Amino acid sequence: MEHLAQILLLLAVAVTVVVIFQRLRIPTSLGYLLVGVILGPHTAGPTVYVAEFKTLAEFGVVFLLFTIGLNFSLPQLHALRHQVLGLGTGQVAFTTAAVGVTVWLAGLPAAAAFVIGAVFAQSSTTIIGSQLAEQGEENSHHGRFGLAMSVFQDVTAVPFLVIIPVLGMSVGAVALGGALGWALVKAVLAFALVFFVGRWLLRPLFHLVAERRSAEVFTLAVLLVALLAAWTTSSLGLSLAFGAFLAGMMLGETEFRHQVESSIRPFRDVLLGIFFIGIGMRFDPAAIPPIWHWTLLGALLILASKTLIVAAMMHKSGIDALVAWRTGLLLAVGGEFGLALIAIALDSGVIDEVLGQIAMTSVLLSMIAGAILIRFNRSIATWLAGEQLSVGRSIPDELLGTPGSQVVIGGYGRVGHTIAVLLRSKKIPFVVFETDARRVAQGQADGHPVHYGDIADPELLATIHVERASLVVITIDQAAMALRAVSLLRNTCPQVPVIARARDLEASSQLLDAGATHAYPEAIEASLRLGATALQILRVPSDDIDLLVQGVRDWDYKPVIEEERGKSA
């Protein structure tokens, strides 16, 4: 209880700052950094110090890497092996090398120079994604390419988690080379261990857990797998985050990926916020005046190096000059993962506090300036491209996936299966979520994209970006869950049409009141089809039958309801 007052102060300041930043549409990661500065030891006012704070914050990176692993399973990495994989890896490698050599020639030790290069190579997916969405450019060629490369940077940062701690060892070059080699061997061993165990155990384990239909047990299973994998790599002398990344990759191949991500998301966001608060507490404003010129140079180095390297690489591969420059400007922004690497390097003793302050401030300045570059990327790129605008080619849609929305189906019972068959026959993209593991397995056996997940779970809807869907179809037969899903969809994304299955008129009325665009009661729909068939046999014109049936539907079945009421009266 001794730390309760400090924890309450921390939460109060965090809630206040994050709410303000969200209203101003500023990335919340910067808000958490500000909280750390306010409550840190280097500024006036109250200081929060909890001994276990640092240990708790480390798990923010663990769950972040776990989530990244979910989105980059082995099949997905294989699918990206061409241009995105090559350009993404090349950007990180060339930026790390170019920046590293530059600061090494400026007098930094080789290990520290390598860390600075790795830090400066990272970009903020959060800033890029939110800014593009606000500008309506997320489905543009440069937007899709920039987002794909920024997310892939997080994957290429994983080796740095293995290498940087080793660089802090005070040994000679030969011994350091041996230590790095041994670390890489252990990394391969950890990958093989998690890979084979994951392939044999994870899918059966989650099938067993899913059969319980308990969100609580499912969440506990996710935490167990992520932390067990983290403990495994930590036992081998590697980072906790590396193991979590490997576990995420294995689960990313299963039908449980979306629900796993939605289950871990609250833990990830809160703990990652604590991690950034911890970084903010390291920031010393009083240390900036003597090093302000170095921080400005560092920020310029981040912005210039990535813009030029990305644009050159893309243009060299034949991409249109304007698209290449616009993508380079997107990726110029500094990244939160770079701040994480600074913290790891400081803890490992690879860089000292002064260099850490310079690097940290440079990244923060580049995040602010980079947001401005993203905002005006078209006009700046047009000026930079000049006469090259007609040279090169645009990015083919088949490389990045055709932009557009898909249909989301909740439930894979008899009705959900029928709708999936109809959509597939017309080649309309769709995805299905079902809470019955046996139905999920059946759906995958049918060749349909069926995943384990609760369509009434707000975290799941946020994870799959349901606001981008063209249509949501609720086919689940549990009335309460269907009603909850419709209400949630109407509140979070009112622009997306929702049609739902209902057992009877009462359920249909409730769903319509909750916000469903259409809600079809099964009993009355069967009666309407039966009646229509009867009228056809009696030679009533088809157009008249269609008008009659559609009229009942358009009136929300009021003629039938009034007839029923008349009988009961």
N, C-alpha and C positions, 0 to 999 in steps of 0.2 A: 504493500500500500504506500510505501515511501515515495514511489515515483508517480502516483496517481495524479497529483496536481500538475506535474510537468506533462504527462500524457494528455490531460484535458486541455492544457494550454496549446500543445502541439496540434491537437485535433481542431480546436477553435480557430486558430490562425490558418490552418490548412483549408478548412471549409470556406472561410471568408475569402481567402486569396483565390482559390480554385473557382468559386462561383463568379467572382469578378472577372477572372481571365476567360471563363467560358462565355460570359455575356459579351465580352469584348472580342470573342473569337480568336483568342491567343492560345496556342498550344498549352495544355495544362502542365506539361513537363517543365516549362519555364516557370509556371506558377509554383510548382513544388521546389524548384531551385531557389526562388525568391523566399519561400517559407524557411528554407535552410539558412539563407543569409540573415533573415530577420532574427531567427532564434539561435544563430550560431555564436561562437565565442568571440568573433571578431567585430561584432557590431554592438552598439549601445542597446540597452534594454534587457529583457529577460533572456536567459540562456537555458536551453533544454539539454540535459545530459542524462541519458539512460544507458547503463553499462551494456545491456543486451541489444541496443539499437543497431549497432554495426552488423551484428550477426543476423538480425532479423532483416535488415536492408539487403543483405547479400542474396536472400531468397527472391527478391524482386527480379534480379538478373536471371536466376535459375528458372523462374516461371516464364520470363520473357523468351529465353532460349527454347524452352519447352514448346511454347506457342509457335515460334518460328519453325521448329522442327515439324510440327503438325502440318504446316503449309508448304513444306519442302520435303516430302517423302521421296524415296528413291525413284519411283516411276515419274514423279513430277520433275525431279532433277534431270532424269534421262530425257524427258520431253523438251527441256530447255537447253539441251546440250549444244545447240547450234549458236545462233547469234546472241541471244540473251545471256547464255552461259559464258560464251567467249568474251563478249563485251563487258559483262559484269565482272568477271575475273580479271580481265585486262585492265579495267578502270582502277580497281583496287590495287593491283600489282604495280601498275605504272605510277599511280599517284603516290603510293607508299615509297617506291624507289626514287621518284623525282624529288619529293619533299625530303625524304630521308637523306639523300645525297646532298641536297642544298644546305640543310641545317648541319650536316656533318662537316661540310667544307667551311661552315661558319664557326666551327669550333666545338660542337657537341660531341660527346663520346658516341661510338657506333651504336651501342645498345639503346641509348636515349634517342638518338636520331631515328632508329627503326621505329620506336614507339610513337614518336611525333608523326612520322610518315603514316603509320597505321591509323592514328587518331584523326589526322586530317583527311584521310581517304573516305571516312564515313559520312553519310548524308542522313537527314532526318526524314524518314518515311511519313511520320506524323505531320510535319509541316507541309511536305510536298502534297500528300493526299488531301489534307483539309483545304489547302489553298487552291488546288486544282478543282476540287468539288465546288468550292465557293465561286470560282470563275467559270464553271461549266466546261472545263477542259479535261476531265478525267478520262473521257473516251476518245480524245484526240490522239493522233499518232505519237506526238511527243509526250503527251501525258501518260499514255499506256506504257511507252518504252521507259520513261523516267521512273514510273512507279515500279515496274518490273525490275529494273536495275537497282533501285534503292532497297527494295526488299531483299534482293539477292546479295547485296552488300552485307546484310546481317549474317547470311550463311558463310560468306568468305571471312567474316570476322571471327568465326569459331576457331580456326587455327591460332589466332592471336591469343586466345584464352589458354592455349597450351604453351605457346612460346614465351610470352611476356614474363610469367613468373620465373621461368628458368633463367632469363636474362639478368635477374636480380642476384644471381649467385656470384660471389666474389672469387672467381677462379680464372685460370688462364684460358687462352683461346682454345687449346686442344681439349681441355677438360670441359669447357663450355660447349664445344662441338659434340663431345660425347654425351653430355647431359641433354642437349637438344635432340640428338639421335635417339637416345633412350626414351625421352618424353614422347617422341613421335611413334616409337615402337609400342609404348603403352597406350597411346591413342588408338592405334590400329587394333591392339588387343581388346581395348574397351569397346570399340565399334563391333568387332566380331562377336564379343560376348553378348552385348545388348541385341545385336542383329539376330543371332540364332535363338537366344532366349525369347526375344520378342516374337519371332516368327512362330515358335512352338507354343508359347504360353499366353501372349497378350489377347489374341482374338478369342480363344476359348474362355479365358478369364472374364472378359467383358461380356461375352454371351451369357455366362453364368450370372454375372451381376445384373445385366439388363433384364433377365427373366424375373428378377425380384420387383421390377418397376418401382424402384425407390430412388428418388433423386439424391437422398442422403447417402445411401450405400454407393451409388455411382460416383459421387463426388469424392468419397473416402477412397475408393479404388483408384481414381485418377491421382489423388495426392500420394497414395502409396507407391504407384508406379513411377511417378516423376521423382519423388524423393529417394526411392530405392535406387534408381538409375544414377541419380546425383551422388549418393553415398558410394556407389560402386566405383565411379571414376575418381572420387575423392580418395578412396582407399588405395587407388593405384598411383596417387600423387598428382593427379590432374585436377582440374577445377570442377566444382559442383555443377556449374552451368553446362559444361560439355556433356555430362551424362544425361542431363535433362533434355538437351538438344537431341541426343541419339534416341531417347525414349519417345520424344515427339515424332521423330522421323518414322519410327516403327508404327506408332498409332495412326500416323497420317495415311497409312496404307489401308486402314480398316474402315468399315462402314460407320464406326463410332466417332469419327474425327470431329464432326461439327458439334456433337453434344459434349465431347471431351473439352473442346475449346471453350464452349459456353460455360462449362462447369468450373474451369480453371480461371476464367477471365476476372471474376471479382478479386480473387487472391492475387493474381498478377498485377492488376491495376493498383490495388492498395499498396502492395509490397514494393512495386516499382516506384510508386510515389514516395514511399519512405526512403528508397534508395536515392532518389534525386534530392530529397531533403538532406540526406547525409552528404551528398556532393556539395550542395549549397552551403552547408556548415563549414566546409573546407575553404570556401571562398573568403578571402580577406580583402575588403575594399581599400584598407590602408596600404596594402602592398602594391596597389595599381600605379600610383604616381611615379615611382622610380622605373617602372617597366612598361609604361603606357605605349611607348613607341614600338616596343617589341610585340605587344599584343595587337597593335594595328597592323604591323607587318605580317604577323601570323594570320590574322583574319584575311588580309589581302592574298596571302599565299594559298589559303584554303579555297577562296572564291576563284582565283585566277587559275590555279593548277587544275582543278576539276573541270572547270568550264572548257579550258583549252584541250585537255586530254580527252574528255568525252566527245567533244565536237570533232576533234581530229580523227579519233577512232571510228566514229560513226560515218563521217564523210569518206574515210578511206575504204570502208566496207560498201560504199555505194549509196548511202542514204542521202536524201536531198539535203542541201546545205542549210536551209532554213530550219528543217526538223532537227538536224544535228545540233545547231546552235541553241535552239530552244530546249532540247534535252539537256545539253551541257549546263545551261542556266538553271534548270530545275535541280540538277544534282550538285550545284555549287554550294548549297547550304550545308552548314555543319550538322553533325548528328548527335543524338543522345547517346548512341552506343560509343561514340568517341569519348564522351564524358565517362562512361563506364570503364573504358580502357585506361583512361587517365587515373581513375581511382585504383584500378588493379596495379598499374605501374607504380603508383605512390606507395601502396601497401607492400609491394615486392622490393622497393628500394631501387628500381631501375632509373627513376628520375627523382630529383629533389623537390622541395616545396616551392622554390622560386620558379623552376621550370614548369612545375605543375600549375602554378597560378597563371603563368603566361599562356600555357596551352589551354587551360580552362576558359580564360577570358577571351582568347582568340576564337574558340569554338562558339561561345555565347554571342560574340559580336557577329560572327559569320551567320549564325542562325537568324539574327535580326536583319542583317543586310541581305541574306539569301532570300528571306520572305519577300523583300522588295523586288529582287531580281525576278522571282517567280511571278509576282503581280504584273510586272511590265515585260515579261519574257518575249512577247511578240515584237514589240517596237524595238527592243534592244537587239534581238536576233536579226530583225530585218536590216538594222544598221550594220551589224557585224557581217552579215552574209554578203551584202553589197551586190556585186555582179554575179555571185555564185548561185543566185536564186534559181536559175534555170538548169543548173548542173545536178546530176544525180537522179536518184529515184526515191519515191516515197516508200514507207514501210508497208509490206504486203500484209493484208488482214489475216492471212492464214498463219503468219508468224506470231502474232500477239493475240489472236482470237477475235472473231468478229464482235464489235461492240453491240450491246443490246441486252435486253432483259429476258428473263425466263419465267415460266410458270412455276409456282411453288404449291405443292400439294401436301396437305396435312392428313395423313392416314393412308395405309395401303391395304385396306380390306377389299371387299367386293367392289365397292364404288370407286375407290381410289385406283384399283387395278384397271378397271374399265376406262377411266379417264386417261390413265397413263398409256394404255394401248391406243386410244384415239389420238392423243397428242403425238405419240411416236409414229403413227401411220402418216401424219401430216408433217413430220420432221420439225415439230415445234419443240424447242428445248425446254426441259422441265427437270425438277428435282423433287423427290418425295421424302418426307420425314415420318417415321413410325416408331412407336414406343414398344412394340412387340418384336423381340429379337427374331422370333421364328418368321414373322412376316417380312422382316428386313432381309433375312437370308433367302426367302422365297423370291422377293423382288429382285435381288441381285442374280439369282438363278434365272429369272425371267429376262435378264439383260437390261433391267431398268435402273436408273440412278436412285436407289432407295438407301437412305441413311438412317441410323438410329438417332432419334431426337424428338423432343416434345415441342410441337408447333405452338403451344401456349406458353413457352418459356421465353421471357423477354431477352435473356442473354443470348439464346440461340438465334432469335430474330435479328438481333444486332450483329451477331457473328456472320450471318449469311447475307447481311445487307438487304433485308427484305424490302426496303424502300425502293430498290431498283427493279423489283419484280414487275412484270406486266399484268399479272393476275395471281391471286391466291385462291385456292380451292380447298375448303374445309370439308373433309369427308368422314371424319371420325364420328363414331356412334355414341360417344359419351357426351350427353347434352351439356353438362357443366363445363367440361374441357373445351367444347366447341364454342360455347358462349364466352368463355374467358379469352380464347384465341381471337375471336372476332372483335371483342372490346379492345384488346391490346393492339390489334392491327389498326383499328380505326383511330386510336389515340396516337399511335406512333407514326403511321404513314397513311393519312386520310386520302392521299391521291391514288392509292393502289386499290383497284376494285376487288371485292371479296365476295365469292359466292359460296354458299354452304348447303350441306345436306341437313335435313331436319326429319325427325321421326313423325311429327304430327303438326297440326295447325298451331298449337300453343308454342311448341319449340320454334316453329318458323317465325311466329310473331316476335318472340323474344330475340331471335337472331337479327331480325330486321331492325328492331328497336336498338340493338347494340351497335348497328352500323353496317350490317351486311348489305351488299348491293342487291343480291337475290338470295332467297332461302327457300329451297324446294322441299316440301313435306312429302315423304315417300309414299304414304298411303293415298293421298289425293292425286299425286302424279300417276300412280298406278291406275287409279280410277279414271283419270283423264285419258290415259292411253287406251284403256279398255273401252271407254265411251267413244273415243275417236274411231276405234276399230269397228264398233257396232254401227256407227253412223256411215262408215265406208261401205259396210255390207248392205246397209239400207239405201245405198246409192246417193247419199248426200254429197254434193260437190266437195272436192278436197280443199278448195280455197275457203269455203264456208266453214269447214271443220277446223282448219288452221286458225281462222279468225276467231272462232268460238273458243278454242282451247287457249290461244294466246290472250284473249280478252280476260279469261279467268285468271291467268297468271299476272297480267298487267294490273289487275285490280287486287293483287295480293290475296287471291282466293276468296274475296269478299262474297261473291254470289253463293259459293258453297257454304261459307260461314253463316250467312243470313238464312239459308235454307235449313241448316242444322238447328239454328236458334228457333226458327219457326216451328220445327217439329217438337222441340223440347218445351215450347210454350203451350 
